[in-house]
Amino acid sequence: MAAKLEAASELAQARGGYSEQALILTRAAEMTAHPGKRAERYLDAATAHLTSGNLPAVHPLLELATPDLTGPVARVRATRLRASVEMVRARPREVPAMLLEAVADLGTTDPMASWDLLREATHAAIIGGRMITGTTPGEVAKATADAWRETALPAWSPDPLMAALARSIAYGLLFGEWLRRRRRRADARVQLRAAYESFESWGAAPFAERARVELLATGETARKRTVDTQFDLTPQERHVATLAASGLTNAEIATQLFVTTSTIEFHLSRVFRKLGITSRKQIGHRLSETDTGD
């Protein structure tokens, strides 16, 4: 019966949405005798609730699933769900350390999954900045930069971009700071200038400001965002905005860019604020206005 309910959940999702699917999956889990399979179905239900936006329903299901999770892959899945809830609620404080622990738990089991965790940890560290606990943005960035392996992906795709950003933090900004403290100002300027420009293009304001201050300490100047420039979209924001304007949902954009829906929500919130709009329907018009210099 539980298996039939699980199969029926796909039809329920198509007809009634993810909320309906989550309810059926929860019922299927309750009827499942095998602990491991029951835990998997609770995770499926939690995922459906998260997708539907019903955040309060996610945590109780994770609590039910956790005692019976077997193996690092299942545990990592639960951790990513917890991290996603925290990010959607704009609470990145504990997320980077949480995801780094999941990477350690995975070990060499699944390099691709480990990379996804590191990418998400870096994203959370950038948002959380110095507020994060259990680790530092520098530690997260170094782990991410060191784990990256070059691929045939275009340079503008999410993975190479995140790897480049992580390198800018770990080996640009932090190395530049180290050089400046040792009075190697000329060498420090090279690293800090590259890091500053990278952070500016990404819209990583806290790190851009930190690099700018360090540049000033070396005797060089760096442009600070002004009223004229603070509303410029970063390349990533413009890419997400263009996809949203084409009619894609957040989930569809996230799938296409290989990132989480919370990442897309974060970018779109910045797009809405910078463009002064309140609806997705306005994105296309405002983008055309900015392109023509209106």
C-alpha positions, 0 to 999 in steps of 0.5 A: 500500500505504501508503494502504491501511495508513493507512485500516486504521489507523482500524479498528485503532484501533477494535479494538486501541486507539491503540497498534495504530493507531500501529504501523500508521501508522508502518509506513505512513510507512516505506512512503511515498515522498513526504517531506511525506506521510511526515512527516505519517504519522509525526506521525499515529503520534506522536499515536496514541502520545501518546494511548495514553500511550506517551510514549517512542515519540513523540520518535523519530517526531518526529525522523523527521518534522521534516526533511521538514515543510513549511509552518508548519502542519505544524511547529506540529503537531510543536511541539504534540506536543513541548509535550504530552509535556513537559506530561504529564511535568510539565516545563513549563520550555521549553513557553511559549517553544516555543509562542510561537515556533510562534505567530510561525511561523504568523503570520496563517496561522491565527488560531484555531490561534494562539489555541490555542497562546497558551492552551496557552502561558499554561497552561504558564506558570502551572504553570511560574511563574518556572521557565520559560525563554526568556520570562516569565509576563508576556510570555506573558500579555500576548501571550495577552490582546492576541490575544483577540477577544471571541466569543459563547462563554459567559463560563465556557467555557475560551477567555474564562476563559483570556483573563480570566486572561491579562489578570489577569496582564498588566494586573492583577498586573503593572500593579498592581505597577507602580503600587505601585512608583510609590507609587500605592497606592490605584490599585494595590490595585484592580488587585491585589485583582482579580488576587488574587481571579481567581487564587484562583478559578482555583487559580493559587496562585503568582500568587495568592500574588504578588498577596497579597504585593503587596497587603500591601505596599500596606497592605491584607490578603488572605486566605491559603489555610488548612487549612480552604480549601486543599482547596476545588475551583476552579470549573474543577476542579469542572467537570472533576470533574463531567464525569469523574464522569459517565463521560467519558474525559479525551480526551472532556472535553478535546474538550468543553472545547476544551483538551488532555488534559494540562490535564484530567490536571492538573485531575484530579490536583488534584481527587484530592488535594483530595478525598482519593480515588484512583479516578474512581469516587469522584468523584461520591460525594465531590462530593455530600458536599462539596455537602452540607457533609459 
